[in-house]
Amino acid sequence: MRENAVLEMKGIYKEFPGVKALQNVDFFLNKGEIHALMGENGAGKSTLIKVLTGVYAKDKGDIFLAGHEKAVAIHSPQDAQKLGISTVYQEITLCPNLTVAENMYIGRGDNVLQNWKKMNEDAGKLLTELDIPAKPTQQLGTCSIAVQQMVAIARAVDMDCSVLILDEPTSSLDEQEVAKLFKLMRDLKAKGVGIIFVTHFLDQVYEVCDKITVLRDGQLVGEYEIENLPRVQLVSKMLGKDFDDMSDIKSENKKYEAQGEKDHLYEASGLASVAANPFDFYINKGEVNGFTGLLGSGRSESVRAIFGADRVIGGEVKKNGKTVKIKKPIDAMKNGIAYLPEDRKIDGIVADLSVRENIILALQVLKGFFKPISKAESLKFADEFIKLLEIKTASTETPIGSLSGGNQQKVILARWLLTHPDYLILDEPTRGIDVGTKVEIQKLVLKLASEGTAVTFISSETDEMLRTCSRLVVMRDGHVVGELKDDELTQSKIMSTIAGGEKNEG
């Protein structure tokens, strides 16, 4: 093994029916190093992690760990854990109804749970040592998502892990929570833990990582020191082609020319739901606007109110100048409104259904289940959108649950485009998606707008909002605090508006 290495994976191969997921991939991790594993969806990152953690059996190759003379055999996640390899996933896998301490020690195979006092004391020491703002006796479900992530990391650390895998740990966190998580990661790095960091946020990679390994199409592109790989080059290596700055993709599409329309396509005054405070809002045909603000500012709650996803309790809504009632999603759909939700796993995909069945779902609901779409027609629709959106799937009948996150997102987008909406709401459509697919979705949004579709676009990445939107509604603490357009659309103006919005002060 390399000097100072804690993990070496050499010549790893993994094949699934029809897919060469990993081909001769090497990966090296040093003690006290934060190492980013980067690549587009389908590049092989998840497969490599699953081979390392014993979820998948490798077809060929060797895994070496510090302290072991020979290659180790990892047949299950339990094997990986015993060897000091721990994983913290994007979705929290702990028990929210148990206390923080119970979550840290449950299922450990020792008797610590039988001694509650000792368990709480040990948990308290570790929480203090790692500077995690939680009490041992606190119910985990009462902690923020960030703290829950940290508790999962503390559990892994206390099990003497030498390799810690963080799989998209920041996708649901705001900036302050990310900062806390990064502090914990740096503390662990100082203690000699090797950390594999899987993320789609380039800024975060450059803020916290020491090295980057890039995969593409199941093959190793290379391993790089962070200071030797500028962002543009990283993106280029991930995509396999030169990648120009995407800040000007707006200019590629002509602006929609209004055909004498006077009224707003959609207009709401005093709209409120059980989750959203009253707000006013409008959007014009062919416009891309967005809600921006920190996590928890009310962005998602506002668009859910527009779609009737949460119970509407007040306000007036007009569509093309006429008053309409939108109390539930089917009302919105009948009025030509489509909504791609923030959480695709919970509110979007139906994992057991095929790609084809997922694509026709919304149209079938609109038609009514007593007017079923024929198999031939549904195949035609599915083929059309698989081609249009370049969805990577073995066939139309592949279960959507087996697709990568980016391709699942494209299927949900296809579902709504098939209903031919004139108003499309996209809440975090590119979260957890590789750079190339992000750009494709941004370009598609602007193309739809140029053809007259109104689009509301929400993203946690300000750069993405600035690339796609011509007007931004700024929110803070559940209230609209400003609106920006034209020359005001800058990162600094957005941040200053969030920090000290003109409206709803006091």
Salt bridges, closest charged atoms under 4 A:
GLU8 OE1 - LYS10 NZ 3.32
GLU33 OE2 - HIS35 ND1 3.00
GLU33 OE1 - LYS211 NZ 3.37
ASP59 OD1 - LYS14 NZ 3.87
ASP122 OD2 - LYS118 NZ 2.67
GLU129 OE2 - LYS191 NZ 3.18
ASP131 OD2 - LYS183 NZ 3.58
ASP158 OD2 - ARG108 NH2 3.06
GLU168 OE2 - HIS200 NE2 3.17
ASP187 OD2 - LYS183 NZ 3.07
ASP203 OD1 - ARG231 NH1 2.47
ASP210 OD1 - LYS189 NZ 2.90
GLU223 OE2 - ARG2 NH1 3.42
GLU223 OE2 - LYS211 NZ 3.80
GLU252 OE1 - LYS443 NZ 3.83
GLU261 OE2 - LYS285 NZ 3.69
GLU287 OE2 - ARG471 NE 2.65
ASP310 OD2 - ARG304 NE 3.01
ASP331 OD1 - LYS328 NZ 3.92
GLU342 OE2 - ARG431 NH2 3.33
ASP347 OD2 - ARG304 NH1 3.85
GLU397 OE2 - ARG356 NE 2.77
ASP422 OD1 - LYS319 NZ 3.02
GLU428 OE2 - ARG299 NH2 3.55
GLU428 OE2 - ARG431 NH2 3.44
GLU440 OE1 - LYS410 NZ 3.00
GLU451 OE2 - LYS447 NZ 2.82
GLU461 OE2 - LYS438 NZ 2.41
ASP477 OD2 - ARG476 NE 3.93
GLU483 OE1 - ARG471 NH1 3.44
GLU505 OE2 - ARG476 NH2 2.93
